[in-house]
Amino acid sequence: MQVTRGEDEVLAYLRENVEEPERITAETVRWSGEDLATFAHRLETISGSDSWGYGLDNANGRIEVDVPGDAGKARRRISEVVDPCAFTVRGDAAPMRPD
């Protein structure tokens, strides 16, 4: 499993809660600026993303996305084009470009 932070805590939790704990590994990843720029471009190609806001979180090396609605739905759509470890989504945010 790849995580962006909390590797030890995640690994301990998973090993306590799976049938074959010896098969579980975790590594912390941090995306490069070039990777994040590529991911941001991919976000912009998602239909309906023009009302989303996003920014780069340099401390964690991820993209933070604000969406005016269901964060889970947006997370699933983004996961189709961007590694899920590379972004976080916050829902019910004010639209960045209201109609």
C-alpha positions in Angstrom: 0.0 0.0 0.0 1.2 3.5 -0.7 0.3 6.3 1.7 1.2 9.9 1.8 1.7 10.0 5.5 1.3 7.9 8.7 3.0 4.8 7.2 3.7 3.2 10.6 0.1 3.8 11.9 -1.5 2.5 8.7 0.7 -0.6 8.6 0.0 -1.4 12.3 -3.7 -1.0 11.8 -3.8 -3.2 8.6 -1.7 -5.9 10.1 -4.1 -6.1 13.1 -7.1 -6.4 10.8 -6.2 -8.7 7.9 -5.9 -12.5 7.7 -2.4 -12.6 6.3 -0.6 -9.6 8.0 2.9 -10.7 6.8 1.8 -9.9 3.2 1.0 -6.3 4.0 3.6 -3.6 3.3 3.4 0.2 3.2 5.5 2.9 1.8 5.3 6.7 2.0 5.2 8.4 -1.4 5.6 12.1 -2.2 4.8 13.3 -5.7 7.1 15.5 -7.6 6.0 18.9 -8.8 6.0 17.6 -12.4 3.8 14.7 -11.4 1.4 17.1 -9.5 1.2 19.4 -12.6 0.3 16.4 -14.7 -2.3 15.3 -12.3 -3.7 18.8 -12.1 -4.0 18.9 -15.9 -5.9 15.5 -15.8 -8.3 17.0 -13.3 -9.1 19.8 -15.7 -10.2 17.2 -18.3 -12.9 15.8 -16.1 -16.4 16.8 -17.2 -17.9 19.2 -14.7 -14.6 20.0 -13.0 -14.8 23.7 -14.0 -16.6 24.4 -10.7 -13.9 22.7 -8.6 -11.1 24.4 -7.0 -7.7 22.8 -6.4 -4.3 23.6 -5.1 -1.0 21.9 -4.5 -0.1 20.9 -0.9 3.6 21.1 -0.9 4.0 19.8 2.6 2.3 16.5 1.7 3.0 16.5 -2.0 -0.6 16.1 -3.0 -3.4 17.9 -4.7 -6.2 19.2 -2.5 -9.5 19.5 -4.4 -12.6 21.3 -3.2 -15.9 20.4 -4.8 -19.4 21.9 -4.5 -21.2 18.7 -3.7 -20.5 15.0 -3.0 -16.8 14.4 -2.2 -17.2 10.7 -2.7 -18.6 11.0 -6.2 -15.8 13.4 -7.1 -13.1 11.2 -5.5 -14.3 8.2 -7.7 -14.2 10.3 -10.8 -10.8 11.7 -10.1 -9.4 8.2 -9.2 -10.1 7.2 -12.8 -7.4 9.6 -14.0 -5.2 10.3 -11.0 -3.6 8.0 -8.4 -5.8 8.1 -5.3 -2.7 8.6 -3.1 -2.0 11.9 -4.9 -5.1 13.9 -3.9 -7.6 14.6 -1.2 -11.2 15.9 -1.8 -13.3 18.1 0.4 -17.0 18.3 -0.5 -19.7 20.9 -0.1 -17.3 23.7 -0.9 -18.5 26.9 -2.6 -18.2 26.6 -6.4 -15.0 28.3 -7.7 -16.6 29.4 -10.9 -20.3 29.8 -10.2 -22.7 30.0 -13.1 
